[in-house]
Amino acid sequence: MAGRDRREVRLRLKVLLVHLLKRIYIDSTCGNRGWENTLREQRDQLQVLLKQSPSLNQHFVKVFDEAWQYALKSLNEEYRKVQIPDQWQFSRDVDVILSEEFWH
């Protein structure tokens, strides 16, 4: 089960970062509700996983750079004209990533 939980943390973190980047850097003419719903769901599920198994916090930190690169590549392919920094510009603290609205 531990391997499955680590994979789930990595996958949910990737999805979270993709949608955080969209919410932070993309001007949506259709609104941001869908992205914000996805952010809430991924954050909720990650918090559940981390609460059930606190050792996954270390895994979250360990796979952050991989998840960031995936998110960056995904957005650069989808939104070629949008300038997105090559490095995460905000706190890497797990609790901050799972709660902060970086777009304000």
BALOBA-1460 file (C-alpha; in Angstrom, 3 decimals):
// residues 104
<rec num="1" residu="m" x="0.000" y="0.000" z="0.000"/>
<rec num="2" residu="a" x="2.877" y="2.410" z="0.697"/>
<rec num="3" residu="g" x="3.968" y="2.344" z="-2.945"/>
<rec num="4" residu="r" x="0.443" y="3.099" z="-4.097"/>
<rec num="5" residu="d" x="0.196" y="6.018" z="-1.676"/>
<rec num="6" residu="r" x="3.526" y="7.438" z="-2.883"/>
<rec num="7" residu="r" x="2.333" y="7.215" z="-6.501"/>
<rec num="8" residu="e" x="-0.919" y="8.910" z="-5.542"/>
<rec num="9" residu="v" x="0.930" y="11.751" z="-3.802"/>
<rec num="10" residu="r" x="3.115" y="12.257" z="-6.885"/>
<rec num="11" residu="l" x="0.136" y="12.214" z="-9.270"/>
<rec num="12" residu="r" x="-2.017" y="14.534" z="-7.161"/>
<rec num="13" residu="l" x="0.886" y="16.937" z="-6.683"/>
<rec num="14" residu="k" x="1.396" y="17.082" z="-10.454"/>
<rec num="15" residu="v" x="-2.283" y="17.869" z="-11.015"/>
<rec num="16" residu="l" x="-2.231" y="20.413" z="-8.192"/>
<rec num="17" residu="l" x="0.783" y="22.250" z="-9.611"/>
<rec num="18" residu="v" x="-0.642" y="22.298" z="-13.148"/>
<rec num="19" residu="h" x="-3.821" y="23.914" z="-11.877"/>
<rec num="20" residu="l" x="-1.987" y="26.277" z="-9.543"/>
<rec num="21" residu="l" x="0.073" y="27.486" z="-12.476"/>
<rec num="22" residu="k" x="-3.037" y="27.911" z="-14.593"/>
<rec num="23" residu="r" x="-4.746" y="29.861" z="-11.831"/>
<rec num="24" residu="i" x="-1.697" y="32.048" z="-11.168"/>
<rec num="25" residu="y" x="-0.489" y="32.773" z="-14.701"/>
<rec num="26" residu="i" x="-3.365" y="32.252" z="-17.154"/>
<rec num="27" residu="d" x="-6.008" y="34.884" z="-17.731"/>
<rec num="28" residu="s" x="-9.125" y="32.823" z="-18.228"/>
<rec num="29" residu="t" x="-11.960" y="34.430" z="-20.142"/>
<rec num="30" residu="c" x="-14.254" y="31.637" z="-18.939"/>
<rec num="31" residu="g" x="-13.496" y="32.133" z="-15.262"/>
<rec num="32" residu="n" x="-11.376" y="30.087" z="-12.915"/>
<rec num="33" residu="r" x="-14.000" y="28.061" z="-11.093"/>
<rec num="34" residu="g" x="-13.032" y="24.744" z="-12.705"/>
<rec num="35" residu="w" x="-9.372" y="25.216" z="-11.876"/>
<rec num="36" residu="e" x="-10.215" y="26.222" z="-8.308"/>
<rec num="37" residu="n" x="-12.473" y="23.161" z="-7.896"/>
<rec num="38" residu="t" x="-9.621" y="20.937" z="-9.051"/>
<rec num="39" residu="l" x="-7.240" y="22.702" z="-6.653"/>
<rec num="40" residu="r" x="-9.606" y="22.120" z="-3.736"/>
<rec num="41" residu="e" x="-10.079" y="18.450" z="-4.596"/>
<rec num="42" residu="q" x="-6.357" y="17.745" z="-5.002"/>
<rec num="43" residu="r" x="-5.517" y="19.609" z="-1.811"/>
<rec num="44" residu="d" x="-8.237" y="17.791" z="0.126"/>
<rec num="45" residu="q" x="-7.078" y="14.386" z="-1.086"/>
<rec num="46" residu="l" x="-3.421" y="15.175" z="-0.418"/>
<rec num="47" residu="q" x="-4.262" y="16.337" z="3.105"/>
<rec num="48" residu="v" x="-6.118" y="13.071" z="3.742"/>
<rec num="49" residu="l" x="-3.158" y="11.022" z="2.493"/>
<rec num="50" residu="l" x="-0.648" y="13.011" z="4.537"/>
<rec num="51" residu="k" x="-2.773" y="12.813" z="7.663"/>
<rec num="52" residu="q" x="-3.164" y="9.041" z="7.301"/>
<rec num="53" residu="s" x="0.544" y="8.580" z="6.713"/>
<rec num="54" residu="p" x="2.683" y="11.497" z="7.959"/>
<rec num="55" residu="s" x="5.818" y="9.916" z="6.472"/>
<rec num="56" residu="l" x="4.413" y="10.847" z="3.043"/>
<rec num="57" residu="n" x="5.300" y="14.471" z="3.836"/>
<rec num="58" residu="q" x="8.927" y="13.597" z="3.095"/>
<rec num="59" residu="h" x="7.873" y="11.976" z="-0.170"/>
<rec num="60" residu="f" x="5.865" y="15.105" z="-1.100"/>
<rec num="61" residu="v" x="9.011" y="17.202" z="-0.660"/>
<rec num="62" residu="k" x="11.146" y="14.640" z="-2.504"/>
<rec num="63" residu="v" x="8.908" y="14.525" z="-5.624"/>
<rec num="64" residu="f" x="8.102" y="18.239" z="-5.713"/>
<rec num="65" residu="d" x="10.760" y="19.068" z="-8.332"/>
<rec num="66" residu="e" x="9.602" y="16.226" z="-10.588"/>
<rec num="67" residu="a" x="5.993" y="17.371" z="-10.276"/>
<rec num="68" residu="w" x="7.042" y="20.970" z="-10.932"/>
<rec num="69" residu="q" x="8.882" y="20.016" z="-14.129"/>
<rec num="70" residu="y" x="5.856" y="18.052" z="-15.326"/>
<rec num="71" residu="a" x="3.525" y="21.003" z="-14.616"/>
<rec num="72" residu="l" x="5.857" y="23.486" z="-16.265"/>
<rec num="73" residu="k" x="6.212" y="21.351" z="-19.392"/>
<rec num="74" residu="s" x="2.468" y="20.797" z="-19.567"/>
<rec num="75" residu="l" x="1.672" y="24.499" z="-19.362"/>
<rec num="76" residu="n" x="4.436" y="25.521" z="-21.728"/>
<rec num="77" residu="e" x="2.988" y="23.140" z="-24.322"/>
<rec num="78" residu="e" x="-0.604" y="24.237" z="-23.781"/>
<rec num="79" residu="y" x="0.013" y="27.991" z="-23.361"/>
<rec num="80" residu="r" x="3.051" y="28.747" z="-25.497"/>
<rec num="81" residu="k" x="2.750" y="32.544" z="-25.246"/>
<rec num="82" residu="v" x="2.492" y="32.716" z="-21.450"/>
<rec num="83" residu="q" x="5.695" y="33.438" z="-19.551"/>
<rec num="84" residu="i" x="6.011" y="31.058" z="-16.608"/>
<rec num="85" residu="p" x="9.114" y="31.163" z="-14.390"/>
<rec num="86" residu="d" x="11.422" y="28.154" z="-14.655"/>
<rec num="87" residu="q" x="11.462" y="27.811" z="-10.862"/>
<rec num="88" residu="w" x="8.644" y="27.644" z="-8.324"/>
<rec num="89" residu="q" x="8.395" y="31.215" z="-7.014"/>
<rec num="90" residu="f" x="6.607" y="30.498" z="-3.756"/>
<rec num="91" residu="s" x="7.050" y="28.632" z="-0.498"/>
<rec num="92" residu="r" x="7.768" y="24.915" z="-0.719"/>
<rec num="93" residu="d" x="6.308" y="24.283" z="2.711"/>
<rec num="94" residu="v" x="3.783" y="21.462" z="2.370"/>
<rec num="95" residu="d" x="1.144" y="23.213" z="4.491"/>
<rec num="96" residu="v" x="1.511" y="26.410" z="2.469"/>
<rec num="97" residu="i" x="1.233" y="24.607" z="-0.865"/>
<rec num="98" residu="l" x="-1.892" y="22.860" z="0.377"/>
<rec num="99" residu="s" x="-3.604" y="26.029" z="1.572"/>
<rec num="100" residu="e" x="-2.264" y="29.263" z="0.077"/>
<rec num="101" residu="e" x="-4.053" y="31.145" z="-2.691"/>
<rec num="102" residu="f" x="-0.942" y="32.228" z="-4.550"/>
<rec num="103" residu="w" x="-2.918" y="34.206" z="-7.103"/>
<rec num="104" residu="h" x="-4.006" y="36.997" z="-4.719"/>
